[in-house]
């Protein structure tokens, strides 16, 4: 019943083409609680479980895309982003739910059902890793370009907090990447190959100065 209720609210939000702060944060929090309380061996028996996984992926993707779009609209100035904090909170709940599911001991059994669920995780959730990497790279590039262009410095305490939060999020996102190691490795390889020519051009430039341009700083980031 709770699972169906969450899916209904999220379906309404998506149909309106908008994510409401209170609804989404609460729903993502409930996702994590449901997984923590009922475990995968119970949830996978529900007919709506595949829809649940799809909803987790879709909402996570929407949150990431909206964050990167607002970051671009604000020229990389994170502090000007109105929805950044609540979207990050909601996405972290999604990551928590994914970690709880993928680290469930039941999946380690040789049971055929457990193997089917692991395969379902790989097909349903692994695309979110690509979305995360893509949007995280884009936001890092935009933020670094803004900071260098405007010679801006974050408050030292705030910068330390942001760095810690990001490190924790990226560590947690590693569990998302391990759902399908081959797919995740291919994602990272493609991202590196895409920027490698620019990186080589940057390092091989004849006129290398100690003053790093905004473009170079963004690329390095």
Protein Blocks (a to p, Z undefined) as FASTA:
>chain_A
ZZmmmmmmmmmmmmnopacfklmmmmmmmmmmmmmmnommlmmmpmklmmmmmmmmmmmm
mmmmmmmmmmmmnnopaklpmklmmmmmmmmmmmmmmmmmmmpmklmpmbfklmmmmmmm
mmmmmmmmmmmmmmmmmmmmmmmmmmmmnopacdfklmmmmmmmmmmmmmmmmmmmmmpm
mlmmmmmmmmmmmmmmmmmmmmmpmbacfbdcfklmmmmZZ
